[in-house]
Amino acid sequence: MTESNKFLERASELASQAAEKAGPALQQAAEKARVVAQQAAEKAAPLIQQAAEKAGPALQQAAEKAGPALHQATEKATELAEKVRPRPKPGP
């Protein structure tokens, strides 16, 4: 067996050993990450609920206030359009 073949064989053995040792560690890390993500979601849920409960009435109030203003703006735009509309010239 040549030196390069020995080197490749040893490198392959070491890689296999590393993979065997890393597998459980990677699984453990993935499980911890899942637990942390679950805990974060559980903590965030009530905050999101509170924000939604506060936003709902605020959005409703904004819509109620905007309604009359939008109507008034539409009326003013219609009036302005009437004023600037070209009029036919009277005939002779």
N, CA, C and O atoms as CSV, one atom per row, in Angstrom:
chain,resi,resn,atom,element,x,y,z
A,1,MET,N,N,0.859,-1.176,0.000
A,1,MET,CA,C,0.000,0.000,0.000
A,1,MET,C,C,0.900,1.233,0.000
A,1,MET,O,O,1.854,1.331,0.771
A,2,THR,N,N,0.571,2.160,-0.879
A,2,THR,CA,C,1.398,3.367,-0.988
A,2,THR,C,C,1.084,4.324,0.148
A,2,THR,O,O,0.072,4.190,0.835
A,3,GLU,N,N,1.959,5.277,0.330
A,3,GLU,CA,C,1.784,6.271,1.389
A,3,GLU,C,C,0.504,7.088,1.164
A,3,GLU,O,O,-0.216,7.388,2.116
A,4,SER,N,N,0.229,7.441,-0.075
A,4,SER,CA,C,-0.971,8.238,-0.342
A,4,SER,C,C,-2.238,7.430,-0.068
A,4,SER,O,O,-3.232,7.977,0.410
A,5,ASN,N,N,-2.207,6.136,-0.367
A,5,ASN,CA,C,-3.359,5.284,-0.061
A,5,ASN,C,C,-3.551,5.154,1.448
A,5,ASN,O,O,-4.678,5.170,1.944
A,6,LYS,N,N,-2.432,5.024,2.178
A,6,LYS,CA,C,-2.524,4.961,3.631
A,6,LYS,C,C,-3.141,6.256,4.191
A,6,LYS,O,O,-4.006,6.235,5.067
A,7,PHE,N,N,-2.663,7.360,3.653
A,7,PHE,CA,C,-3.165,8.668,4.104
A,7,PHE,C,C,-4.669,8.779,3.842
A,7,PHE,O,O,-5.425,9.205,4.715
A,8,LEU,N,N,-5.100,8.392,2.631
A,8,LEU,CA,C,-6.514,8.464,2.283
A,8,LEU,C,C,-7.351,7.535,3.156
A,8,LEU,O,O,-8.450,7.895,3.577
A,9,GLU,N,N,-6.833,6.347,3.427
A,9,GLU,CA,C,-7.555,5.400,4.272
A,9,GLU,C,C,-7.708,5.945,5.686
A,9,GLU,O,O,-8.782,5.852,6.282
A,10,ARG,N,N,-6.634,6.512,6.219
A,10,ARG,CA,C,-6.683,7.070,7.576
A,10,ARG,C,C,-7.631,8.274,7.622
A,10,ARG,O,O,-8.394,8.432,8.575
A,11,ALA,N,N,-7.578,9.106,6.604
A,11,ALA,CA,C,-8.471,10.264,6.540
A,11,ALA,C,C,-9.922,9.812,6.488
A,11,ALA,O,O,-10.787,10.425,7.115
A,12,SER,N,N,-10.189,8.762,5.758
A,12,SER,CA,C,-11.541,8.223,5.663
A,12,SER,C,C,-11.996,7.678,7.013
A,12,SER,O,O,-13.140,7.890,7.413
A,13,GLU,N,N,-11.115,6.981,7.713
A,13,GLU,CA,C,-11.438,6.459,9.047
A,13,GLU,C,C,-11.771,7.601,10.009
A,13,GLU,O,O,-12.753,7.535,10.749
A,14,LEU,N,N,-10.951,8.638,9.990
A,14,LEU,CA,C,-11.158,9.777,10.886
A,14,LEU,C,C,-12.471,10.497,10.553
A,14,LEU,O,O,-13.195,10.934,11.448
A,15,ALA,N,N,-12.758,10.609,9.284
A,15,ALA,CA,C,-14.007,11.254,8.880
A,15,ALA,C,C,-15.208,10.446,9.348
A,15,ALA,O,O,-16.204,11.011,9.801
A,16,SER,N,N,-15.116,9.128,9.239
A,16,SER,CA,C,-16.205,8.267,9.702
A,16,SER,C,C,-16.393,8.384,11.207
A,16,SER,O,O,-17.521,8.457,11.696
A,17,GLN,N,N,-15.296,8.400,11.931
A,17,GLN,CA,C,-15.378,8.540,13.386
A,17,GLN,C,C,-15.999,9.890,13.771
A,17,GLN,O,O,-16.838,9.967,14.669
A,18,ALA,N,N,-15.580,10.928,13.091
A,18,ALA,CA,C,-16.119,12.261,13.383
A,18,ALA,C,C,-17.615,12.307,13.107
A,18,ALA,O,O,-18.374,12.894,13.878
A,19,ALA,N,N,-18.035,11.693,12.020
A,19,ALA,CA,C,-19.461,11.675,11.675
A,19,ALA,C,C,-20.258,10.915,12.729
A,19,ALA,O,O,-21.353,11.330,13.109
A,20,GLU,N,N,-19.700,9.796,13.199
A,20,GLU,CA,C,-20.383,9.009,14.228
A,20,GLU,C,C,-20.529,9.806,15.526
A,20,GLU,O,O,-21.569,9.747,16.181
A,21,LYS,N,N,-19.496,10.542,15.888
A,21,LYS,CA,C,-19.532,11.330,17.123
A,21,LYS,C,C,-20.401,12.574,16.965
A,21,LYS,O,O,-21.062,12.991,17.916
A,22,ALA,N,N,-20.406,13.164,15.783
A,22,ALA,CA,C,-21.154,14.406,15.558
A,22,ALA,C,C,-22.651,14.156,15.460
A,22,ALA,O,O,-23.443,15.034,15.802
A,23,GLY,N,N,-23.049,12.987,15.003
A,23,GLY,CA,C,-24.477,12.699,14.813
A,23,GLY,C,C,-25.306,12.954,16.057
A,23,GLY,O,O,-26.249,13.742,15.994
A,24,PRO,N,N,-25.002,12.329,17.180
A,24,PRO,CA,C,-25.793,12.576,18.397
A,24,PRO,C,C,-25.721,14.030,18.859
A,24,PRO,O,O,-26.715,14.586,19.325
A,25,ALA,N,N,-24.546,14.643,18.731
A,25,ALA,CA,C,-24.419,16.045,19.147
A,25,ALA,C,C,-25.301,16.947,18.284
A,25,ALA,O,O,-25.924,17.881,18.789
A,26,LEU,N,N,-25.350,16.665,16.992
A,26,LEU,CA,C,-26.203,17.457,16.103
A,26,LEU,C,C,-27.683,17.242,16.412
A,26,LEU,O,O,-28.473,18.185,16.377
A,27,GLN,N,N,-28.049,16.014,16.711
A,27,GLN,CA,C,-29.440,15.734,17.087
A,27,GLN,C,C,-29.816,16.455,18.374
A,27,GLN,O,O,-30.916,16.994,18.498
A,28,GLN,N,N,-28.902,16.458,19.319
A,28,GLN,CA,C,-29.144,17.133,20.597
A,28,GLN,C,C,-29.283,18.645,20.373
A,28,GLN,O,O,-30.160,19.285,20.954
A,29,ALA,N,N,-28.432,19.196,19.545
A,29,ALA,CA,C,-28.509,20.631,19.249
A,29,ALA,C,C,-29.816,20.979,18.544
A,29,ALA,O,O,-30.424,22.011,18.829
A,30,ALA,N,N,-30.244,20.129,17.632
A,30,ALA,CA,C,-31.507,20.370,16.921
A,30,ALA,C,C,-32.683,20.325,17.889
A,30,ALA,O,O,-33.610,21.127,17.773
A,31,GLU,N,N,-32.656,19.399,18.837
A,31,GLU,CA,C,-33.735,19.298,19.824
A,31,GLU,C,C,-33.760,20.533,20.722
A,31,GLU,O,O,-34.829,21.062,21.027
A,32,LYS,N,N,-32.592,20.988,21.139
A,32,LYS,CA,C,-32.529,22.197,21.965
A,32,LYS,C,C,-33.057,23.406,21.186
A,32,LYS,O,O,-33.778,24.236,21.741
A,33,ALA,N,N,-32.704,23.504,19.919
A,33,ALA,CA,C,-33.184,24.615,19.092
A,33,ALA,C,C,-34.704,24.568,18.961
A,33,ALA,O,O,-35.364,25.606,18.986
A,34,ARG,N,N,-35.257,23.366,18.823
A,34,ARG,CA,C,-36.713,23.229,18.727
A,34,ARG,C,C,-37.382,23.681,20.018
A,34,ARG,O,O,-38.399,24.374,19.989
A,35,VAL,N,N,-36.810,23.287,21.143
A,35,VAL,CA,C,-37.373,23.669,22.450
A,35,VAL,C,C,-37.320,25.183,22.624
A,35,VAL,O,O,-38.294,25.794,23.066
A,36,VAL,N,N,-36.195,25.784,22.280
A,36,VAL,CA,C,-36.056,27.235,22.409
A,36,VAL,C,C,-37.065,27.948,21.501
A,36,VAL,O,O,-37.684,28.928,21.916
A,37,ALA,N,N,-37.231,27.471,20.288
A,37,ALA,CA,C,-38.193,28.081,19.368
A,37,ALA,C,C,-39.617,27.955,19.904
A,37,ALA,O,O,-40.405,28.894,19.794
A,38,GLN,N,N,-39.947,26.812,20.478
A,38,GLN,CA,C,-41.275,26.606,21.055
A,38,GLN,C,C,-41.508,27.554,22.219
A,38,GLN,O,O,-42.580,28.148,22.338
A,39,GLN,N,N,-40.511,27.696,23.074
A,39,GLN,CA,C,-40.634,28.609,24.224
A,39,GLN,C,C,-40.812,30.051,23.758
A,39,GLN,O,O,-41.610,30.795,24.329
A,40,ALA,N,N,-40.075,30.444,22.731
A,40,ALA,CA,C,-40.192,31.799,22.209
A,40,ALA,C,C,-41.585,32.039,21.640
A,40,ALA,O,O,-42.164,33.109,21.830
A,41,ALA,N,N,-42.115,31.053,20.950
A,41,ALA,CA,C,-43.465,31.181,20.390
A,41,ALA,C,C,-44.501,31.290,21.504
A,41,ALA,O,O,-45.447,32.071,21.402
A,42,GLU,N,N,-44.324,30.512,22.559
A,42,GLU,CA,C,-45.262,30.555,23.680
A,42,GLU,C,C,-45.223,31.908,24.389
A,42,GLU,O,O,-46.256,32.401,24.842
A,43,LYS,N,N,-44.037,32.509,24.486
A,43,LYS,CA,C,-43.922,33.831,25.108
A,43,LYS,C,C,-44.492,34.920,24.203
A,43,LYS,O,O,-45.076,35.889,24.689
A,44,ALA,N,N,-44.327,34.765,22.902
A,44,ALA,CA,C,-44.771,35.793,21.959
A,44,ALA,C,C,-46.282,35.789,21.762
A,44,ALA,O,O,-46.867,36.838,21.495
A,45,ALA,N,N,-46.911,34.655,21.885
A,45,ALA,CA,C,-48.345,34.548,21.603
A,45,ALA,C,C,-49.195,35.529,22.404
A,45,ALA,O,O,-50.033,36.208,21.810
A,46,PRO,N,N,-49.024,35.642,23.723
A,46,PRO,CA,C,-49.844,36.608,24.461
A,46,PRO,C,C,-49.572,38.057,24.055
A,46,PRO,O,O,-50.478,38.890,24.045
A,47,LEU,N,N,-48.321,38.342,23.723
A,47,LEU,CA,C,-47.986,39.704,23.294
A,47,LEU,C,C,-48.655,40.035,21.966
A,47,LEU,O,O,-49.161,41.140,21.768
A,48,ILE,N,N,-48.649,39.076,21.075
A,48,ILE,CA,C,-49.303,39.284,19.780
A,48,ILE,C,C,-50.805,39.448,19.974
A,48,ILE,O,O,-51.430,40.282,19.319
A,49,GLN,N,N,-51.381,38.663,20.864
A,49,GLN,CA,C,-52.813,38.757,21.156
A,49,GLN,C,C,-53.145,40.132,21.715
A,49,GLN,O,O,-54.125,40.748,21.296
A,50,GLN,N,N,-52.345,40.621,22.652
A,50,GLN,CA,C,-52.580,41.946,23.229
A,50,GLN,C,C,-52.496,43.032,22.163
A,50,GLN,O,O,-53.325,43.942,22.125
A,51,ALA,N,N,-51.513,42.935,21.319
A,51,ALA,CA,C,-51.355,43.931,20.259
A,51,ALA,C,C,-52.560,43.912,19.325
A,51,ALA,O,O,-53.044,44.968,18.918
A,52,ALA,N,N,-53.040,42.738,18.988
A,52,ALA,CA,C,-54.203,42.626,18.102
A,52,ALA,C,C,-55.448,43.200,18.773
A,52,ALA,O,O,-56.257,43.866,18.127
A,53,GLU,N,N,-55.599,42.936,20.076
A,53,GLU,CA,C,-56.766,43.454,20.789
A,53,GLU,C,C,-56.752,44.978,20.858
A,53,GLU,O,O,-57.805,45.613,20.786
A,54,LYS,N,N,-55.573,45.565,20.998
A,54,LYS,CA,C,-55.467,47.027,21.041
A,54,LYS,C,C,-55.596,47.631,19.648
A,54,LYS,O,O,-56.167,48.711,19.490
A,55,ALA,N,N,-55.076,46.950,18.650
A,55,ALA,CA,C,-55.100,47.488,17.291
A,55,ALA,C,C,-56.502,47.493,16.710
A,55,ALA,O,O,-56.856,48.395,15.951
A,56,GLY,N,N,-57.302,46.498,17.058
A,56,GLY,CA,C,-58.653,46.410,16.493
A,56,GLY,C,C,-59.477,47.656,16.749
A,56,GLY,O,O,-59.940,48.273,15.789
A,57,PRO,N,N,-59.684,48.059,17.997
A,57,PRO,CA,C,-60.460,49.271,18.256
A,57,PRO,C,C,-59.811,50.533,17.669
A,57,PRO,O,O,-60.512,51.428,17.197
A,58,ALA,N,N,-58.493,50.602,17.698
A,58,ALA,CA,C,-57.821,51.778,17.141
A,58,ALA,C,C,-58.067,51.880,15.637
A,58,ALA,O,O,-58.297,52.968,15.110
A,59,LEU,N,N,-58.018,50.752,14.961
A,59,LEU,CA,C,-58.291,50.765,13.513
A,59,LEU,C,C,-59.748,51.119,13.230
A,59,LEU,O,O,-60.047,51.840,12.278
A,60,GLN,N,N,-60.642,50.611,14.058
A,60,GLN,CA,C,-62.066,50.936,13.891
A,60,GLN,C,C,-62.294,52.431,14.075
A,60,GLN,O,O,-63.009,53.059,13.294
A,61,GLN,N,N,-61.685,52.992,15.105
A,61,GLN,CA,C,-61.836,54.426,15.373
A,61,GLN,C,C,-61.249,55.245,14.222
A,61,GLN,O,O,-61.844,56.240,13.806
A,62,ALA,N,N,-60.112,54.845,13.716
A,62,ALA,CA,C,-59.502,55.560,12.591
A,62,ALA,C,C,-60.398,55.499,11.363
A,62,ALA,O,O,-60.533,56.487,10.641
A,63,ALA,N,N,-61.004,54.355,11.123
A,63,ALA,CA,C,-61.900,54.220,9.970
A,63,ALA,C,C,-63.129,55.111,10.139
A,63,ALA,O,O,-63.589,55.733,9.181
A,64,GLU,N,N,-63.660,55.168,11.368
A,64,GLU,CA,C,-64.826,56.018,11.617
A,64,GLU,C,C,-64.497,57.491,11.421
A,64,GLU,O,O,-65.312,58.245,10.889
A,65,LYS,N,N,-63.311,57.902,11.846
A,65,LYS,CA,C,-62.903,59.298,11.686
A,65,LYS,C,C,-62.584,59.617,10.228
A,65,LYS,O,O,-62.831,60.730,9.763
A,66,ALA,N,N,-62.045,58.657,9.521
A,66,ALA,CA,C,-61.649,58.893,8.136
A,66,ALA,C,C,-62.854,58.957,7.206
A,66,ALA,O,O,-62.811,59.631,6.177
A,67,GLY,N,N,-63.924,58.262,7.565
A,67,GLY,CA,C,-65.108,58.235,6.690
A,67,GLY,C,C,-65.612,59.618,6.319
A,67,GLY,O,O,-65.690,59.927,5.130
A,68,PRO,N,N,-65.963,60.475,7.292
A,68,PRO,CA,C,-66.444,61.817,6.955
A,68,PRO,C,C,-65.395,62.644,6.212
A,68,PRO,O,O,-65.726,63.382,5.284
A,69,ALA,N,N,-64.155,62.522,6.614
A,69,ALA,CA,C,-63.108,63.290,5.939
A,69,ALA,C,C,-62.964,62.847,4.488
A,69,ALA,O,O,-62.761,63.675,3.599
A,70,LEU,N,N,-63.069,61.560,4.251
A,70,LEU,CA,C,-62.984,61.046,2.889
A,70,LEU,C,C,-64.162,61.532,2.058
A,70,LEU,O,O,-64.003,61.904,0.896
A,71,HIS,N,N,-65.339,61.527,2.661
A,71,HIS,CA,C,-66.532,62.019,1.965
A,71,HIS,C,C,-66.367,63.500,1.615
A,71,HIS,O,O,-66.670,63.911,0.496
A,72,GLN,N,N,-65.889,64.295,2.565
A,72,GLN,CA,C,-65.694,65.721,2.334
A,72,GLN,C,C,-64.643,65.953,1.244
A,72,GLN,O,O,-64.811,66.825,0.392
A,73,ALA,N,N,-63.578,65.182,1.275
A,73,ALA,CA,C,-62.539,65.328,0.254
A,73,ALA,C,C,-63.077,64.988,-1.126
A,73,ALA,O,O,-62.718,65.636,-2.109
A,74,THR,N,N,-63.931,63.983,-1.208
A,74,THR,CA,C,-64.536,63.612,-2.491
A,74,THR,C,C,-65.435,64.733,-3.003
A,74,THR,O,O,-65.418,65.055,-4.191
A,75,GLU,N,N,-66.227,65.329,-2.096
A,75,GLU,CA,C,-67.092,66.447,-2.492
A,75,GLU,C,C,-66.273,67.623,-2.996
A,75,GLU,O,O,-66.612,68.218,-4.019
A,76,LYS,N,N,-65.202,67.966,-2.296
A,76,LYS,CA,C,-64.351,69.096,-2.708
A,76,LYS,C,C,-63.698,68.803,-4.060
A,76,LYS,O,O,-63.593,69.694,-4.903
A,77,ALA,N,N,-63.266,67.578,-4.266
A,77,ALA,CA,C,-62.653,67.231,-5.551
A,77,ALA,C,C,-63.664,67.338,-6.677
A,77,ALA,O,O,-63.329,67.783,-7.774
A,78,THR,N,N,-64.909,66.931,-6.412
A,78,THR,CA,C,-65.964,67.042,-7.428
A,78,THR,C,C,-66.251,68.504,-7.734
A,78,THR,O,O,-66.396,68.877,-8.899
A,79,GLU,N,N,-66.333,69.340,-6.694
A,79,GLU,CA,C,-66.565,70.780,-6.901
A,79,GLU,C,C,-65.442,71.402,-7.717
A,79,GLU,O,O,-65.690,72.185,-8.634
A,80,LEU,N,N,-64.214,71.052,-7.382
A,80,LEU,CA,C,-63.068,71.586,-8.108
A,80,LEU,C,C,-63.086,71.138,-9.561
A,80,LEU,O,O,-62.779,71.920,-10.461
A,81,ALA,N,N,-63.444,69.885,-9.789
A,81,ALA,CA,C,-63.517,69.381,-11.164
A,81,ALA,C,C,-64.557,70.150,-11.962
A,81,ALA,O,O,-64.350,70.426,-13.143
A,82,GLU,N,N,-65.673,70.499,-11.332
A,82,GLU,CA,C,-66.714,71.277,-12.006
A,82,GLU,C,C,-66.198,72.668,-12.379
A,82,GLU,O,O,-66.513,73.186,-13.450
A,83,LYS,N,N,-65.411,73.262,-11.495
A,83,LYS,CA,C,-64.891,74.612,-11.751
A,83,LYS,C,C,-63.875,74.644,-12.875
A,83,LYS,O,O,-63.825,75.613,-13.633
A,84,VAL,N,N,-63.086,73.630,-12.996
A,84,VAL,CA,C,-62.020,73.645,-14.003
A,84,VAL,C,C,-62.415,72.956,-15.301
A,84,VAL,O,O,-61.635,72.944,-16.254
A,85,ARG,N,N,-63.609,72.384,-15.354
A,85,ARG,CA,C,-64.053,71.699,-16.571
A,85,ARG,C,C,-64.202,72.737,-17.688
A,85,ARG,O,O,-64.790,73.796,-17.470
A,86,PRO,N,N,-63.680,72.446,-18.868
A,86,PRO,CA,C,-63.846,73.388,-19.994
A,86,PRO,C,C,-65.334,73.505,-20.364
A,86,PRO,O,O,-66.048,72.505,-20.435
A,87,ARG,N,N,-65.766,74.701,-20.588
A,87,ARG,CA,C,-67.151,74.977,-20.975
A,87,ARG,C,C,-67.207,75.218,-22.490
A,87,ARG,O,O,-66.309,75.824,-23.076
A,88,PRO,N,N,-68.265,74.735,-23.090
A,88,PRO,CA,C,-68.381,75.021,-24.540
A,88,PRO,C,C,-68.595,76.520,-24.756
A,88,PRO,O,O,-69.302,77.196,-24.009
A,89,LYS,N,N,-67.952,76.996,-25.806
A,89,LYS,CA,C,-68.097,78.434,-26.144
A,89,LYS,C,C,-69.467,78.659,-26.741
A,89,LYS,O,O,-69.955,77.858,-27.539
A,90,PRO,N,N,-70.086,79.770,-26.341
A,90,PRO,CA,C,-71.396,80.066,-26.932
A,90,PRO,C,C,-71.248,80.322,-28.431
A,90,PRO,O,O,-70.277,80.929,-28.883
A,91,GLY,N,N,-72.228,79.846,-29.183
A,91,GLY,CA,C,-72.204,80.021,-30.638
A,91,GLY,C,C,-72.644,81.429,-31.045
A,91,GLY,O,O,-73.245,82.142,-30.242
A,92,PRO,N,N,-72.345,81.843,-32.304
A,92,PRO,CA,C,-72.720,83.193,-32.793
A,92,PRO,C,C,-74.201,83.383,-32.977
A,92,PRO,O,O,-74.640,84.461,-33.379
